[in-house]
Amino acid sequence: MSIVIYIAVMALTTYLIRVIPFAAVRGKIKSRFINSVLYYMPYAVLSAMTFPAIFWATGDILTSAVGTVIALVMAYFDLPLIAVALGSSAGAFLTDIVIGLF
């Protein structure tokens, strides 16, 4: 029975997080500062959630750093997402193999 209560509380919480801003702000936001904060917020939150996970994904900071650098360089050149993912994974994997040889 308690799992149902947990799910109901989480459903209510996520619903309120989405509804309160719409209820509090009825008109168009005119402040350039607030608009820019709201525009860049998803990117900042995604980065804050992703980067720690990237550096702990392989268990070795060096292989993660190599994969991250490869991904950033490939993304800078506007390569497709699948190419960036495969390239960074291959770079981290090859770095792990090279480290294992020594």
C-alpha positions in Angstrom: 0.0 0.0 0.0 2.8 2.4 0.8 4.1 2.2 -2.8 0.8 3.6 -4.0 1.2 6.6 -1.6 4.8 7.2 -2.8 3.7 7.2 -6.5 0.7 9.5 -5.7 3.0 12.0 -3.8 5.5 12.0 -6.6 2.8 12.5 -9.2 1.4 15.4 -7.3 4.8 16.9 -6.8 5.7 16.8 -10.5 2.3 18.1 -11.4 2.6 21.1 -9.1 6.1 21.9 -10.3 4.7 22.2 -13.8 1.4 24.0 -12.9 2.6 26.6 -10.4 4.6 28.7 -12.9 1.7 28.8 -15.3 -0.7 29.8 -12.5 1.7 32.4 -11.1 2.6 34.1 -14.4 -0.5 34.8 -16.6 0.9 37.4 -19.0 3.9 37.6 -21.2 7.2 37.9 -19.4 8.7 41.3 -20.5 12.0 41.1 -18.6 14.9 40.3 -20.9 16.9 38.9 -18.0 14.2 36.4 -16.9 13.6 35.4 -20.5 17.3 34.6 -21.0 17.4 32.7 -17.7 14.4 30.6 -18.8 15.9 30.1 -22.3 19.2 28.8 -21.0 17.9 26.8 -18.0 17.4 23.5 -19.8 21.0 23.5 -21.1 22.4 24.3 -17.7 20.4 21.6 -16.0 21.3 19.0 -18.6 25.0 19.9 -18.4 24.9 19.7 -14.6 23.3 16.3 -14.7 25.4 14.9 -17.6 29.0 15.9 -16.9 29.4 14.1 -13.5 27.9 11.0 -15.1 30.3 11.2 -18.0 33.4 11.2 -15.8 32.3 8.3 -13.7 30.9 6.1 -16.5 34.1 4.3 -17.4 35.6 4.0 -13.9 38.7 5.8 -15.1 38.9 9.6 -15.4 41.5 9.5 -18.2 39.3 7.4 -20.5 36.3 9.6 -19.7 38.2 12.8 -20.4 39.5 11.5 -23.8 35.9 10.5 -24.8 34.6 13.8 -23.7 37.2 15.8 -25.6 36.5 13.7 -28.7 32.8 14.3 -28.3 33.3 18.0 -27.9 35.5 18.3 -31.0 33.2 16.2 -33.1 30.1 18.2 -31.9 32.0 21.5 -32.7 32.2 20.4 -36.3 28.4 19.7 -36.4 28.7 15.9 -36.9 25.6 13.8 -36.4 24.8 12.7 -32.9 25.3 9.0 -33.7 28.8 9.8 -35.1 29.7 11.8 -32.0 28.4 9.0 -29.7 30.3 6.3 -31.6 33.4 8.3 -31.9 33.6 9.3 -28.2 32.8 5.7 -27.2 35.5 4.3 -29.5 38.0 6.9 -28.2 37.3 6.0 -24.6 37.5 2.2 -25.4 40.8 2.5 -27.3 42.3 4.6 -24.5 41.3 1.9 -22.0 43.0 -0.7 -24.2 46.2 1.4 -24.5 46.2 2.0 -20.8 45.8 -1.8 -20.2 48.9 -2.5 -22.3 51.1 -0.5 -20.0 
